[in-house]
Amino acid sequence: MDLYARKIIAWTLADTMEVSTVIETINKAKACRNTDLPLIIHSDRGSQYVSNAWREATEKMQQSYSHSGYPYDNACIESFHSLIKREWLNRFHIINYKHAYRLVFEYI
């Protein structure tokens, strides 16, 4: 989520929480924004966000991490996740990955 524009600029859906999924999303966001301006990337402290691959992909960005036990750092994206579930995904019986992908695509 681009907090300046308040919109989703890149997303990737996966059935696992691997670093490669995060890197793919970062690369999509970089391609979308294509800017030389300083960027700040904020994440929680999950294992995929402290890996060497993550550090390499975000080396030209200022990295910002959530404080432990402080949910307000990620309030914007957590609010988005809540809305997409409550307003959209919970209306459907998701049958497979392809169906889930289509639903998320349609919402965004």
RAQUI-V759616 format. One record per backbone hydrogen bond with DSSP energy under -1.0 kcal/mol. CO is the residue of the C=O (numbers start at 1). NH is the residue of the N-H. E is the energy in kcal/mol with one decimal. If there is no record, write none. Layout:
co=CO nh=NH e=E
co=CO nh=NH e=E
This chain:
co=2 nh=6 e=-1.9
co=2 nh=7 e=-1.2
co=7 nh=2 e=-2.9
co=18 nh=22 e=-1.1
co=19 nh=23 e=-2.6
co=20 nh=24 e=-2.2
co=21 nh=25 e=-1.8
co=22 nh=26 e=-2.4
co=23 nh=27 e=-2.5
co=24 nh=28 e=-1.9
co=25 nh=29 e=-2.4
co=26 nh=30 e=-2.7
co=27 nh=31 e=-2.1
co=28 nh=32 e=-2.0
co=29 nh=33 e=-2.5
co=30 nh=34 e=-2.9
co=39 nh=62 e=-3.2
co=41 nh=64 e=-2.7
co=43 nh=66 e=-1.9
co=46 nh=49 e=-1.6
co=47 nh=50 e=-1.2
co=51 nh=55 e=-2.0
co=52 nh=56 e=-2.4
co=53 nh=57 e=-2.2
co=54 nh=58 e=-1.7
co=56 nh=59 e=-1.0
co=58 nh=61 e=-2.0
co=62 nh=41 e=-2.8
co=64 nh=43 e=-2.2
co=67 nh=70 e=-1.8
co=70 nh=73 e=-1.1
co=72 nh=75 e=-1.4
co=74 nh=78 e=-2.6
co=75 nh=79 e=-2.3
co=76 nh=80 e=-1.9
co=77 nh=81 e=-2.6
co=78 nh=82 e=-2.2
co=79 nh=83 e=-2.5
co=80 nh=84 e=-2.8
co=81 nh=85 e=-1.8
co=82 nh=86 e=-2.8
co=83 nh=87 e=-3.2
co=84 nh=88 e=-1.0
co=84 nh=89 e=-2.8
co=85 nh=90 e=-2.5
co=88 nh=91 e=-1.6
co=89 nh=92 e=-1.7
co=96 nh=100 e=-2.2
co=97 nh=101 e=-2.8
co=98 nh=102 e=-2.2
co=99 nh=103 e=-2.2
co=100 nh=104 e=-2.4
co=101 nh=105 e=-2.6
co=102 nh=106 e=-2.5
co=103 nh=107 e=-2.0
co=104 nh=108 e=-2.5
